[in-house]
Amino acid sequence: MNIKEEYQQVFEKAKAIYFAKAQRIAASESKLRELIYRVRLKTYELMETPLVAGARIQLEIFVRMLTAHIKGDYKSLSSRSLGLLVLGLFYFALPLDMVPDFIPFVGYVDDLSVLLGIYKSLQADIEKFLFWEQNRPKTDIRL
């Protein structure tokens, strides 16, 4: 099995286990806000970790998409896309997942595999969001 197949396998396992939970989070604005807070905190804590630093751009896009959705500024996310977006952020923020984060290096590989899988699955949505973001009047979208 090559690395791409392994990433896909981790993504599919995480999706099967956590997608229902992600959909419940997606249905609650307060839970979405808490998720964004946890992702920002974990990203800040792990900024020096090379694997996490490499995924920072994707994480930032996911957070901006979710923030714009919560504020009602961006209305183009389908419920499936929102669920996948939340799944990726939830899995990243979750301290005990399929491979616990306290295991050096390997602990973040599964997190990043899930983020990468979701990023690829949402590529069209991400491109649409980035286009929207670049062409809207500039406002602060932080929560």
DSSP file (Angstrom, degrees, kcal/mol; ACC not computed):
  #  RESIDUE AA STRUCTURE BP1 BP2  ACC     N-H-->O    O-->H-N    N-H-->O    O-->H-N    TCO  KAPPA ALPHA  PHI   PSI    X-CA   Y-CA   Z-CA
    1    1 A M              0   0    0      0, 0.0     2,-0.1     0, 0.0     0, 0.0   0.000 360.0 360.0 360.0 132.0    0.0    0.0    0.0
    2    2 A N     >  -     0   0    0      1,-0.1     4,-2.0     4,-0.0     5,-0.1  -0.354 360.0-100.5 -87.2 172.7    1.4    3.4   -0.9
    3    3 A I  H  > S+     0   0    0      1,-0.2     4,-2.5     2,-0.2     5,-0.2   0.850 120.8  55.3 -63.8 -36.4    1.3    6.5    1.2
    4    4 A K  H  > S+     0   0    0      1,-0.2     4,-2.2     2,-0.2    -1,-0.2   0.910 108.8  47.7 -63.6 -41.9   -1.7    8.0   -0.7
    5    5 A E  H  > S+     0   0    0      2,-0.2     4,-2.2     1,-0.2    -1,-0.2   0.873 110.8  52.0 -66.2 -37.0   -3.7    4.9   -0.1
    6    6 A E  H  X S+     0   0    0     -4,-2.0     4,-2.4     2,-0.2    -2,-0.2   0.920 109.2  49.5 -65.3 -43.4   -2.8    5.0    3.6
    7    7 A Y  H  X S+     0   0    0     -4,-2.5     4,-2.5     1,-0.2    -2,-0.2   0.927 112.1  48.7 -58.8 -45.3   -3.9    8.6    3.9
    8    8 A Q  H  X S+     0   0    0     -4,-2.2     4,-2.5     1,-0.2    -1,-0.2   0.882 109.7  51.9 -63.5 -38.7   -7.2    7.7    2.2
    9    9 A Q  H  X S+     0   0    0     -4,-2.2     4,-2.2     2,-0.2    -1,-0.2   0.915 110.4  47.5 -65.3 -43.4   -7.7    4.8    4.5
   10   10 A V  H  X S+     0   0    0     -4,-2.4     4,-2.6     2,-0.2     5,-0.2   0.922 112.0  51.3 -62.3 -44.3   -7.2    6.9    7.6
   11   11 A F  H  X S+     0   0    0     -4,-2.5     4,-2.5     1,-0.2    -2,-0.2   0.925 110.5  47.9 -59.0 -46.7   -9.6    9.6    6.2
   12   12 A E  H  X S+     0   0    0     -4,-2.5     4,-2.2     2,-0.2    -1,-0.2   0.880 111.9  49.7 -64.9 -38.5  -12.3    7.0    5.6
   13   13 A K  H  X S+     0   0    0     -4,-2.2     4,-2.2     2,-0.2     5,-0.2   0.938 112.4  47.1 -64.3 -46.5  -11.9    5.5    9.1
   14   14 A A  H  X S+     0   0    0     -4,-2.6     4,-3.1     1,-0.2     5,-0.3   0.901 111.7  51.6 -62.1 -40.4  -12.1    8.9   10.7
   15   15 A K  H  X S+     0   0    0     -4,-2.5     4,-1.8    -5,-0.2     5,-0.2   0.917 110.4  48.1 -62.5 -43.7  -15.2    9.7    8.6
   16   16 A A  H  < S+     0   0    0     -4,-2.2     4,-0.2     1,-0.2    -1,-0.2   0.881 119.9  38.0 -64.9 -38.2  -16.9    6.5    9.6
   17   17 A I  H  < S+     0   0    0     -4,-2.2     4,-0.2    -5,-0.1    -2,-0.2   0.899 129.8  23.8 -80.8 -41.9  -16.2    7.0   13.3
   18   18 A Y  H  X S+     0   0    0     -4,-3.1     4,-2.5    -5,-0.2    -3,-0.2   0.482  90.5  92.8-110.7  -4.7  -16.6   10.8   13.7
   19   19 A F  H  X S+     0   0    0     -4,-1.8     4,-2.2    -5,-0.3     5,-0.2   0.890  88.3  51.2 -64.1 -39.0  -18.9   12.1   10.9
   20   20 A A  H  > S+     0   0    0     -5,-0.2     4,-1.7    -4,-0.2    -1,-0.2   0.914 111.9  47.8 -63.2 -41.3  -22.1   11.8   12.9
   21   21 A K  H  > S+     0   0    0     -4,-0.2     4,-2.2     1,-0.2    -2,-0.2   0.905 109.8  53.3 -63.7 -41.6  -20.5   13.7   15.8
   22   22 A A  H  X S+     0   0    0     -4,-2.5     4,-2.6     1,-0.2    -2,-0.2   0.887 106.7  52.1 -61.7 -38.9  -19.3   16.3   13.3
   23   23 A Q  H  X S+     0   0    0     -4,-2.2     4,-1.0     2,-0.2    -1,-0.2   0.873 108.1  51.3 -66.6 -36.1  -22.8   16.8   12.0
   24   24 A R  H  < S+     0   0    0     -4,-1.7     3,-0.4     2,-0.2     4,-0.2   0.904 111.7  47.3 -65.9 -40.2  -24.1   17.3   15.6
   25   25 A I  H >< S+     0   0    0     -4,-2.2     3,-1.9     1,-0.2     7,-0.3   0.918 107.5  56.8 -64.1 -42.9  -21.4   20.0   16.1
   26   26 A A  H 3< S+     0   0    0     -4,-2.6    -1,-0.2     1,-0.3    -2,-0.2   0.745 100.9  58.9 -61.6 -23.7  -22.3   21.6   12.8
   27   27 A A  T 3< S+     0   0    0     -4,-1.0     2,-0.5    -3,-0.4    -1,-0.3   0.493  98.8  67.2 -84.5  -3.5  -25.9   22.0   13.9
   28   28 A S    <>  -     0   0    0     -3,-1.9     4,-2.3    -4,-0.2     5,-0.2  -0.960  61.8-160.2-125.5 118.1  -24.9   24.1   17.0
   29   29 A E  H  > S+     0   0    0     -2,-0.5     4,-2.5     1,-0.2     5,-0.2   0.898  96.7  51.6 -61.4 -40.4  -23.5   27.6   16.7
   30   30 A S  H  > S+     0   0    0      1,-0.2     4,-2.2     2,-0.2    -1,-0.2   0.892 110.6  48.2 -65.8 -37.7  -22.0   27.5   20.2
   31   31 A K  H  > S+     0   0    0      2,-0.2     4,-2.3     1,-0.2    -1,-0.2   0.874 110.6  51.8 -68.9 -35.9  -20.4   24.1   19.5
   32   32 A L  H  X S+     0   0    0     -4,-2.3     4,-2.4    -7,-0.3    -2,-0.2   0.918 110.0  48.8 -64.6 -42.9  -19.0   25.5   16.2
   33   33 A R  H  X S+     0   0    0     -4,-2.5     4,-2.2     1,-0.2    -2,-0.2   0.907 111.6  49.4 -63.1 -41.8  -17.5   28.5   18.1
   34   34 A E  H  X S+     0   0    0     -4,-2.2     4,-2.5     2,-0.2    -1,-0.2   0.900 109.8  52.2 -63.6 -40.9  -16.0   26.2   20.7
   35   35 A L  H  X S+     0   0    0     -4,-2.3     4,-2.6     2,-0.2    -2,-0.2   0.929 108.6  49.6 -61.2 -46.2  -14.5   24.1   17.9
   36   36 A I  H  X S+     0   0    0     -4,-2.4     4,-2.6     1,-0.2     5,-0.2   0.915 110.6  51.1 -59.9 -42.6  -12.9   27.1   16.3
   37   37 A Y  H  X S+     0   0    0     -4,-2.2     4,-2.4     1,-0.2    -2,-0.2   0.936 111.3  47.3 -59.2 -47.5  -11.5   28.1   19.7
   38   38 A R  H  X S+     0   0    0     -4,-2.5     4,-2.6     1,-0.2    -2,-0.2   0.878 111.9  50.0 -64.6 -38.5  -10.0   24.7   20.2
   39   39 A V  H  X S+     0   0    0     -4,-2.6     4,-2.7     2,-0.2    -1,-0.2   0.929 111.7  47.9 -66.5 -44.4   -8.5   24.5   16.7
   40   40 A R  H  X S+     0   0    0     -4,-2.6     4,-2.3    -5,-0.2    -2,-0.2   0.914 113.2  48.8 -61.9 -42.0   -6.9   28.0   17.1
   41   41 A L  H  X S+     0   0    0     -4,-2.4     4,-2.5    -5,-0.2    -2,-0.2   0.938 113.7  44.9 -63.2 -47.9   -5.5   27.0   20.5
   42   42 A K  H  X S+     0   0    0     -4,-2.6     4,-1.9     2,-0.2    -2,-0.2   0.894 112.2  52.4 -65.3 -39.6   -4.0   23.7   19.3
   43   43 A T  H  < S+     0   0    0     -4,-2.7    -1,-0.2     1,-0.2    -2,-0.2   0.923 111.4  47.1 -61.2 -44.2   -2.6   25.4   16.1
   44   44 A Y  H >< S+     0   0    0     -4,-2.3     3,-1.1     1,-0.2     4,-0.2   0.921 112.0  50.0 -63.0 -44.8   -0.9   28.0   18.3
   45   45 A E  H 3< S+     0   0    0     -4,-2.5     3,-0.3     1,-0.2    -1,-0.2   0.823 117.9  39.5 -63.2 -32.1    0.5   25.3   20.7
   46   46 A L  T >< S+     0   0    0     -4,-1.9     3,-2.0     1,-0.2     7,-0.3   0.190  76.2 117.9-106.1  15.7    1.8   23.2   17.8
   47   47 A M  T <  S+     0   0    0     -3,-1.1    -1,-0.2     1,-0.3    -2,-0.1   0.811  77.3  51.4 -54.6 -33.1    3.2   26.0   15.6
   48   48 A E  T 3  S+     0   0    0     -3,-0.3    -1,-0.3    -4,-0.2    -2,-0.1   0.584  84.2 101.3 -82.8  -9.8    6.7   24.7   15.9
   49   49 A T  S <> S-     0   0    0     -3,-2.0     4,-2.9     1,-0.2     3,-0.3  -0.661  71.0-143.3 -76.9 118.2    5.8   21.2   14.9
   50   50 A P  H  > S+     0   0    0      0, 0.0     4,-2.0     0, 0.0    -1,-0.2   0.861  96.4  51.6 -53.5 -42.1    6.8   20.8   11.3
   51   51 A L  H  > S+     0   0    0      1,-0.2     4,-0.8     2,-0.2     5,-0.1   0.922 114.3  42.8 -62.5 -43.1    3.8   18.7   10.3
   52   52 A V  H >4 S+     0   0    0     -3,-0.3     3,-0.8    -6,-0.2     4,-0.4   0.905 111.2  54.6 -70.4 -41.0    1.3   21.1   11.8
   53   53 A A  H >< S+     0   0    0     -4,-2.9     3,-0.9    -7,-0.3     4,-0.3   0.865 105.3  55.5 -59.1 -35.3    3.1   24.1   10.4
   54   54 A G  H 3< S+     0   0    0     -4,-2.0    -1,-0.3    -5,-0.3     3,-0.2   0.750 110.7  44.0 -68.9 -24.1    2.8   22.5    6.9
   55   55 A A  T <X S+     0   0    0     -3,-0.8     4,-2.5    -4,-0.8    -1,-0.2   0.338  83.1 103.1-100.0   5.2   -0.9   22.2    7.3
   56   56 A R  H <> S+     0   0    0     -3,-0.9     4,-2.8    -4,-0.4     5,-0.2   0.880  77.4  53.5 -58.8 -41.4   -1.4   25.7    8.7
   57   57 A I  H  > S+     0   0    0     -4,-0.3     4,-2.3    -3,-0.2    -1,-0.2   0.936 111.2  45.9 -60.8 -46.7   -2.7   27.2    5.4
   58   58 A Q  H  > S+     0   0    0     -4,-0.2     4,-2.6     1,-0.2    -1,-0.2   0.922 113.1  50.3 -62.6 -43.6   -5.4   24.5    5.1
   59   59 A L  H  X S+     0   0    0     -4,-2.5     4,-2.6     1,-0.2    -2,-0.2   0.917 110.3  50.0 -60.0 -43.9   -6.4   24.9    8.8
   60   60 A E  H  X S+     0   0    0     -4,-2.8     4,-2.6     2,-0.2    -1,-0.2   0.895 110.6  49.4 -63.9 -40.1   -6.7   28.7    8.4
   61   61 A I  H  X S+     0   0    0     -4,-2.3     4,-2.8    -5,-0.2     5,-0.2   0.938 111.2  49.6 -63.7 -45.9   -8.9   28.3    5.3
   62   62 A F  H  X S+     0   0    0     -4,-2.6     4,-2.5     1,-0.2    -2,-0.2   0.923 112.4  47.6 -58.5 -44.7  -11.1   25.8    7.1
   63   63 A V  H  X S+     0   0    0     -4,-2.6     4,-2.7     1,-0.2    -1,-0.2   0.913 112.7  48.7 -64.7 -42.6  -11.4   28.2   10.1
   64   64 A R  H  X S+     0   0    0     -4,-2.6     4,-2.6     2,-0.2     5,-0.2   0.911 112.0  49.5 -63.9 -41.2  -12.2   31.2    7.8
   65   65 A M  H  X S+     0   0    0     -4,-2.8     4,-2.0     2,-0.2    -2,-0.2   0.940 114.2  44.6 -61.6 -47.0  -14.8   29.1    5.9
   66   66 A L  H  X S+     0   0    0     -4,-2.5     4,-2.7    -5,-0.2    -2,-0.2   0.899 113.3  50.6 -66.1 -40.9  -16.5   28.0    9.1
   67   67 A T  H  X S+     0   0    0     -4,-2.7     4,-2.4     2,-0.2     6,-0.2   0.930 111.0  48.1 -62.8 -46.2  -16.3   31.5   10.7
   68   68 A A  H  X>S+     0   0    0     -4,-2.6     6,-1.8     1,-0.2     5,-1.6   0.866 112.4  50.8 -63.3 -35.4  -17.9   33.1    7.6
   69   69 A H  H ><5S+     0   0    0     -4,-2.0     3,-1.0    -5,-0.2    -2,-0.2   0.937 109.7  49.1 -65.7 -47.3  -20.6   30.4    7.6
   70   70 A I  H 3<5S+     0   0    0     -4,-2.7    -2,-0.2     1,-0.3    -1,-0.2   0.909 110.6  50.4 -59.6 -43.3  -21.4   31.0   11.3
   71   71 A K  H 3<5S-     0   0    0     -4,-2.4    -1,-0.3    -5,-0.2    -2,-0.2   0.617 113.1-120.4 -72.2 -10.9  -21.6   34.7   10.8
   72   72 A G  T <<5S+     0   0    0     -3,-1.0    -3,-0.2    -4,-0.5    -2,-0.1   0.557  83.5 116.0  82.5   7.5  -24.0   34.1    7.9
   73   73 A D  S   <S+     0   0    0     -5,-1.6     2,-0.6    -6,-0.2    -4,-0.2   0.839  73.7  45.5 -76.0 -33.7  -21.6   35.9    5.5
   74   74 A Y        +     0   0    0     -6,-1.8     3,-0.2    -9,-0.1    -2,-0.2  -0.946  59.6 168.2-117.2 115.2  -21.0   32.8    3.4
   75   75 A K        +     0   0    0     -2,-0.6    -1,-0.1     1,-0.2    -6,-0.0   0.192  52.0  92.3-111.6  14.4  -24.0   30.8    2.5
   76   76 A S        +     0   0    0     49,-0.1     2,-0.5     2,-0.0    -1,-0.2   0.304  53.1 110.7 -98.4  10.3  -22.6   28.4   -0.1
   77   77 A L        -     0   0    0     -3,-0.2     2,-0.1   -12,-0.1    -3,-0.0  -0.742  59.4-142.6 -86.7 125.6  -21.7   25.5    2.1
   78   78 A S     >  -     0   0    0     -2,-0.5     4,-2.7     1,-0.1     5,-0.2  -0.359  28.4-108.2 -72.7 164.7  -23.8   22.4    1.6
   79   79 A S  H  > S+     0   0    0      1,-0.2     4,-2.3     2,-0.2     5,-0.1   0.860 122.1  52.6 -65.1 -33.5  -24.6   20.3    4.7
   80   80 A R  H  > S+     0   0    0      2,-0.2     4,-2.4     1,-0.2    -1,-0.2   0.937 111.1  45.5 -64.6 -47.2  -22.2   17.6    3.4
   81   81 A S  H  > S+     0   0    0      2,-0.2     4,-2.6     1,-0.2    -2,-0.2   0.906 113.0  50.3 -64.1 -42.2  -19.4   20.1    3.0
   82   82 A L  H  X S+     0   0    0     -4,-2.7     4,-2.6     1,-0.2     5,-0.2   0.920 110.4  50.7 -61.5 -43.5  -20.1   21.7    6.4
   83   83 A G  H  X S+     0   0    0     -4,-2.3     4,-2.4     2,-0.2    -2,-0.2   0.905 112.3  45.9 -61.2 -42.7  -20.0   18.3    8.0
   84   84 A L  H  X S+     0   0    0     -4,-2.4     4,-2.4     2,-0.2    -2,-0.2   0.898 112.0  51.7 -66.9 -40.3  -16.7   17.4    6.3
   85   85 A L  H  X S+     0   0    0     -4,-2.6     4,-2.0     2,-0.2    -2,-0.2   0.937 113.0  44.4 -60.8 -47.6  -15.2   20.7    7.3
   86   86 A V  H  X S+     0   0    0     -4,-2.6     4,-3.3     1,-0.2     5,-0.3   0.892 109.8  57.3 -64.3 -40.3  -16.3   20.3   10.9
   87   87 A L  H  X S+     0   0    0     -4,-2.4     4,-2.8    -5,-0.2     5,-0.2   0.935 107.6  47.4 -56.0 -48.2  -15.0   16.7   10.8
   88   88 A G  H  X S+     0   0    0     -4,-2.4     4,-2.0     2,-0.2    -1,-0.2   0.923 116.4  42.3 -61.6 -45.8  -11.6   17.8    9.8
   89   89 A L  H  X S+     0   0    0     -4,-2.0     4,-2.4     2,-0.2    -1,-0.2   0.900 115.2  50.4 -69.3 -40.4  -11.4   20.5   12.5
   90   90 A F  H  X S+     0   0    0     -4,-3.3     4,-1.7     2,-0.2    -2,-0.2   0.935 111.3  48.1 -62.0 -46.8  -12.9   18.3   15.1
   91   91 A Y  H  < S+     0   0    0     -4,-2.8    -1,-0.2    -5,-0.3    -2,-0.2   0.896 112.3  49.7 -62.9 -40.2  -10.5   15.5   14.4
   92   92 A F  H  < S+     0   0    0     -4,-2.0    -1,-0.2    -5,-0.2    -2,-0.2   0.913 114.7  43.8 -63.4 -42.7   -7.5   17.9   14.5
   93   93 A A  H  < S+     0   0    0     -4,-2.4    -1,-0.2    -5,-0.1    -2,-0.2   0.694  90.2 101.4 -77.5 -19.4   -8.7   19.3   17.8
   94   94 A L     <  -     0   0    0     -4,-1.7     3,-0.2    -5,-0.2     7,-0.1  -0.530  59.8-158.3 -71.2 120.5   -9.5   15.9   19.4
   95   95 A P  S    S+     0   0    0      0, 0.0     6,-1.5     0, 0.0     2,-0.7   0.847  82.5  44.6 -71.8 -32.1   -6.6   14.9   21.7
   96   96 A L  S    S+     0   0    0      4,-0.2     2,-0.1     5,-0.1    -2,-0.0  -0.875  76.5 137.3-116.5 100.0   -7.3   11.2   21.6
   97   97 A D  S    S-     0   0    0     -2,-0.7    -5,-0.0    -3,-0.2    -6,-0.0  -0.295  75.0 -54.3-119.9-153.9   -8.1   10.0   18.1
   98   98 A M  S    S+     0   0    0      1,-0.3     9,-0.0    -2,-0.1    -2,-0.0   0.870 137.7  25.4 -60.2 -37.1   -7.0    6.9   16.2
   99   99 A V  S    S-     0   0    0      8,-0.2    -1,-0.3     7,-0.1    12,-0.2  -0.938  99.5-123.1-125.3 106.9   -3.3    7.7   16.9
  100  100 A P    >   -     0   0    0      0, 0.0     3,-1.6     0, 0.0    -4,-0.2  -0.151  13.8-128.4 -55.0 140.9   -3.0    9.8   20.1
  101  101 A D  T 3  S+     0   0    0     -6,-1.5     6,-0.2     1,-0.3     4,-0.1   0.688 100.1  73.4 -66.3 -20.3   -1.2   13.1   19.6
  102  102 A F  T 3  S+     0   0    0     -7,-0.3    -1,-0.3     5,-0.1     4,-0.1   0.642  73.6  95.2 -73.1 -10.3    1.2   12.5   22.4
  103  103 A I  S <> S-     0   0    0     -3,-1.6     4,-2.3     1,-0.1     5,-0.3  -0.718  92.8-108.5 -78.7 117.4    3.1   10.0   20.3
  104  104 A P  T  4 S-     0   0    0      0, 0.0     2,-3.2     0, 0.0    -2,-0.1  -0.134  82.0 -22.1 -52.8 139.1    5.9   11.9   18.7
  105  105 A F  T >> S+     0   0    0      1,-0.3     3,-1.5    -4,-0.1     4,-0.8  -0.279 133.8  63.8  61.2 -61.5    5.5   12.6   14.9
  106  106 A V  H >> S+     0   0    0     -2,-3.2     4,-0.9     1,-0.3     3,-0.6   0.808  89.5  69.4 -62.1 -30.6    3.1    9.7   14.3
  107  107 A G  H 3< S+     0   0    0     -4,-2.3     4,-0.4     1,-0.2    -1,-0.3   0.736 105.6  39.2 -62.0 -23.4    0.5   11.3   16.5
  108  108 A Y  H <> S+     0   0    0     -3,-1.5     4,-2.6    -5,-0.3    -1,-0.2   0.586  95.7  80.2-101.8 -12.9   -0.1   14.1   14.0
  109  109 A V  H <X S+     0   0    0     -4,-0.8     4,-2.1    -3,-0.6    -2,-0.2   0.911  95.3  46.9 -61.7 -42.3    0.1   12.0   10.8
  110  110 A D  H  X S+     0   0    0     -4,-0.9     4,-2.3     2,-0.2    -1,-0.2   0.904 111.2  52.1 -68.2 -38.7   -3.4   10.8   11.2
  111  111 A D  H  > S+     0   0    0     -4,-0.4     4,-2.4     1,-0.2    -2,-0.2   0.942 113.5  43.7 -58.3 -47.3   -4.7   14.3   11.9
  112  112 A L  H  X S+     0   0    0     -4,-2.6     4,-2.6     1,-0.2    -1,-0.2   0.813 109.2  57.3 -71.9 -29.1   -3.0   15.6    8.9
  113  113 A S  H  X S+     0   0    0     -4,-2.1     4,-2.5    -5,-0.2    -1,-0.2   0.921 109.4  45.8 -63.6 -43.3   -4.2   12.7    6.8
  114  114 A V  H  X S+     0   0    0     -4,-2.3     4,-2.4     2,-0.2     5,-0.2   0.931 113.4  48.9 -65.3 -45.4   -7.8   13.5    7.7
  115  115 A L  H  X S+     0   0    0     -4,-2.4     4,-2.8     1,-0.2    -2,-0.2   0.918 112.8  48.1 -60.4 -43.3   -7.2   17.2    7.0
  116  116 A L  H  X S+     0   0    0     -4,-2.6     4,-2.4     2,-0.2    -1,-0.2   0.917 111.1  50.4 -63.9 -43.9   -5.6   16.4    3.6
  117  117 A G  H  X S+     0   0    0     -4,-2.5     4,-2.1     1,-0.2    -1,-0.2   0.906 114.1  44.4 -60.9 -42.0   -8.4   14.0    2.6
  118  118 A I  H  X S+     0   0    0     -4,-2.4     4,-2.3     2,-0.2    -2,-0.2   0.895 110.2  55.0 -70.5 -39.7  -11.1   16.6    3.5
  119  119 A Y  H  < S+     0   0    0     -4,-2.8    -2,-0.2    -5,-0.2     7,-0.2   0.920 111.8  44.5 -58.4 -43.5   -9.1   19.4    1.7
  120  120 A K  H >< S+     0   0    0     -4,-2.4     3,-1.1     1,-0.2     4,-0.2   0.895 112.8  51.4 -68.2 -39.6   -9.1   17.3   -1.4
  121  121 A S  H 3< S+     0   0    0     -4,-2.1     3,-0.3     1,-0.2    -2,-0.2   0.828 116.9  40.1 -65.3 -31.5  -12.8   16.4   -1.0
  122  122 A L  T 3X S+     0   0    0     -4,-2.3     4,-3.1     1,-0.2     5,-0.3   0.189  78.1 119.5-102.6  15.9  -13.7   20.0   -0.6
  123  123 A Q  H <> S+     0   0    0     -3,-1.1     4,-2.5     1,-0.2     5,-0.2   0.877  77.9  46.4 -52.5 -45.0  -11.4   21.4   -3.3
  124  124 A A  H  > S+     0   0    0     -3,-0.3     4,-2.2    -4,-0.2    -1,-0.2   0.913 114.6  47.9 -65.5 -41.1  -14.2   22.9   -5.4
  125  125 A D  H  > S+     0   0    0      2,-0.2     4,-2.5     1,-0.2    -2,-0.2   0.894 111.7  50.6 -64.3 -39.7  -15.9   24.4   -2.3
  126  126 A I  H  X S+     0   0    0     -4,-3.1     4,-3.0     2,-0.2     5,-0.2   0.925 110.0  48.9 -65.0 -44.9  -12.6   25.8   -1.1
  127  127 A E  H  X S+     0   0    0     -4,-2.5     4,-2.1    -5,-0.3    -1,-0.2   0.909 112.4  48.9 -61.4 -41.4  -11.9   27.4   -4.5
  128  128 A K  H  X S+     0   0    0     -4,-2.2     4,-2.4     2,-0.2    -2,-0.2   0.910 112.7  48.2 -64.0 -42.3  -15.4   28.9   -4.5
  129  129 A F  H  X S+     0   0    0     -4,-2.5     4,-3.3     2,-0.2    -2,-0.2   0.932 110.6  50.1 -63.9 -46.3  -14.9   30.2   -1.0
  130  130 A L  H  X S+     0   0    0     -4,-3.0     4,-2.2     1,-0.2    -1,-0.2   0.887 111.3  49.4 -62.2 -38.2  -11.5   31.7   -1.8
  131  131 A F  H  X S+     0   0    0     -4,-2.1     4,-1.4    -5,-0.2    -1,-0.2   0.941 113.5  46.4 -63.0 -47.2  -13.0   33.5   -4.8
  132  132 A W  H  < S+     0   0    0     -4,-2.4     4,-0.4     1,-0.2     3,-0.4   0.921 112.0  51.5 -58.8 -45.4  -15.9   34.8   -2.7
  133  133 A E  H >< S+     0   0    0     -4,-3.3     3,-0.7     1,-0.2    -1,-0.2   0.884 110.8  47.1 -62.1 -40.9  -13.4   35.9    0.0
  134  134 A Q  H 3< S+     0   0    0     -4,-2.2    -1,-0.2     1,-0.2    -2,-0.2   0.740 116.1  45.1 -73.0 -23.1  -11.2   37.8   -2.4
  135  135 A N  T 3< S+     0   0    0     -4,-1.4    -1,-0.2    -3,-0.4    -2,-0.2   0.242  94.1  89.9-109.8  12.9  -14.2   39.5   -4.1
  136  136 A R  S <  S-     0   0    0     -3,-0.7     2,-0.1    -4,-0.4     3,-0.0  -0.691  91.5 -84.7-103.0 160.7  -16.3   40.6   -1.1
  137  137 A P        -     0   0    0      0, 0.0     2,-0.4     0, 0.0    -1,-0.1  -0.422  57.5-102.8 -60.7 137.4  -16.0   43.9    0.8
  138  138 A K        +     0   0    0     -2,-0.1     2,-0.3    -4,-0.1    -4,-0.0  -0.488  57.4 148.8 -72.3 123.2  -13.3   43.6    3.3
  139  139 A T        -     0   0    0     -2,-0.4     2,-0.5    -3,-0.0    -3,-0.0  -0.934  53.7 -93.7-141.3 164.4  -14.5   43.0    6.9
  140  140 A D        -     0   0    0     -2,-0.3    -2,-0.0     1,-0.1     0, 0.0  -0.706  32.4-171.8 -81.8 124.8  -13.0   41.2    9.9
  141  141 A I        +     0   0    0     -2,-0.5    -1,-0.1     2,-0.0   -70,-0.1   0.222  41.6 123.8-104.4  15.8  -14.4   37.7   10.0
  142  142 A R              0   0    0      1,-0.1    -2,-0.0   -74,-0.0   -78,-0.0  -0.432 360.0 360.0 -71.7 151.3  -13.0   36.7   13.4
  143  143 A L              0   0    0     -2,-0.1    -1,-0.1  -110,-0.1  -110,-0.0   0.404 360.0 360.0 -91.5 360.0  -15.3   35.5   16.1
